[in-house]
Amino acid sequence: VQLVESGGGLVQSGGSLRLSCAASGSILKMNVMEWYRQAPGNERELVATITDDDHTTYADFAKGRFTISRDNAKNAMYLQMSSLKPEDTAVYLCKAKEGTSTLYSIYWGPGTQVTVSS
């Protein structure tokens, strides 16, 4: 399975963006799908998680501003971001995991750049 992100771009502070993560195959077997981000000079950090039963969790900085969702019929995952801040500027990457706790596969997309101007 290949993952490709889209929807990034340049937005003013306070604006919104909707990121998409399209999979080349079915995501029905993906137990967990996640959005990460990485800013220059920083480590990659987890933004949000959604499980195969639609349970969601968020990093503290994302709570109340970002919403993660998935559409199994479209083999896609989304990240709706609002009230964006300059510190949200980063490359956003999607990640998917399928399998068990001991035998699993991990997939990453190449990322999409989000730039928030002040």
C-alpha positions in Angstrom: 0.0 0.0 0.0 1.3 3.5 -0.9 0.1 6.6 0.9 0.1 10.1 -0.6 -0.8 13.3 1.2 -2.4 16.3 -0.3 -4.1 19.6 0.7 -1.1 21.4 2.2 -0.2 24.9 1.3 0.2 28.5 2.6 -2.5 29.8 4.8 -2.8 32.9 7.1 -2.9 32.6 10.9 -6.4 31.7 11.9 -7.2 29.9 8.7 -8.1 26.4 7.9 -6.8 23.5 5.8 -8.0 20.0 5.1 -5.3 17.4 4.5 -6.0 14.2 2.7 -4.1 10.9 2.8 -5.0 8.6 -0.2 -4.1 5.0 -0.1 -3.4 2.9 -3.2 -5.3 0.0 -1.7 -7.9 -0.8 0.8 -7.5 0.7 4.3 -10.0 -1.7 5.8 -7.1 -3.7 7.3 -5.4 -0.7 8.7 -5.8 -1.0 12.5 -4.4 2.4 13.1 -3.9 5.5 11.0 -2.2 8.6 12.1 -1.0 12.0 11.2 2.4 13.2 12.2 4.2 16.4 11.6 7.8 17.5 11.4 9.1 21.1 11.5 12.7 22.0 10.5 15.1 21.1 13.3 12.4 19.3 15.2 11.6 15.7 15.8 8.6 14.1 14.2 5.6 14.4 16.5 2.2 12.7 16.6 -0.7 14.9 15.8 -3.7 12.5 15.8 -4.7 8.9 15.7 -7.8 7.0 14.4 -8.4 3.3 14.9 -10.3 0.9 12.7 -13.3 1.4 15.0 -13.1 5.2 14.7 -11.6 5.8 18.1 -9.7 9.1 17.9 -7.0 10.7 20.0 -5.1 14.0 19.7 -2.0 15.6 20.8 -2.6 18.4 23.3 -1.8 21.1 20.7 -4.4 19.6 18.3 -7.3 19.2 20.6 -10.2 21.5 19.8 -8.6 22.6 16.5 -7.9 19.5 14.4 -10.2 16.7 13.5 -9.0 13.3 12.1 -11.4 11.1 10.1 -11.2 8.2 7.7 -13.4 7.0 4.8 -12.9 3.3 4.2 -15.0 3.4 1.1 -12.6 6.0 -0.4 -9.5 4.5 1.1 -8.6 7.8 2.6 -7.9 9.6 5.8 -8.3 13.3 6.5 -7.1 16.0 8.9 -9.3 19.0 9.2 -7.3 21.8 10.7 -8.7 25.1 11.9 -7.5 28.1 13.9 -4.1 27.5 12.4 -1.0 29.1 14.1 2.5 29.9 12.7 3.8 27.1 15.0 1.7 24.6 13.1 4.0 25.1 10.1 5.5 21.7 9.3 5.5 18.8 6.9 2.5 16.7 7.7 2.8 13.0 7.1 0.3 10.1 7.3 1.1 6.7 8.6 -0.9 3.5 8.6 -0.4 0.2 10.4 -1.8 -3.2 9.7 -1.4 -6.5 11.5 -1.0 -7.6 15.1 1.1 -6.3 17.9 3.9 -8.8 16.9 3.5 -9.0 13.2 2.7 -5.8 11.4 3.4 -3.5 8.5 3.9 0.2 8.6 3.3 2.6 5.7 4.3 6.3 5.4 3.4 8.9 2.9 6.0 11.4 1.7 4.3 14.4 3.4 2.7 17.6 2.5 4.0 21.1 3.5 1.8 23.3 5.6 2.9 26.9 6.1 1.0 29.3 8.3 1.9 32.9 8.0 1.5 35.4 10.8 
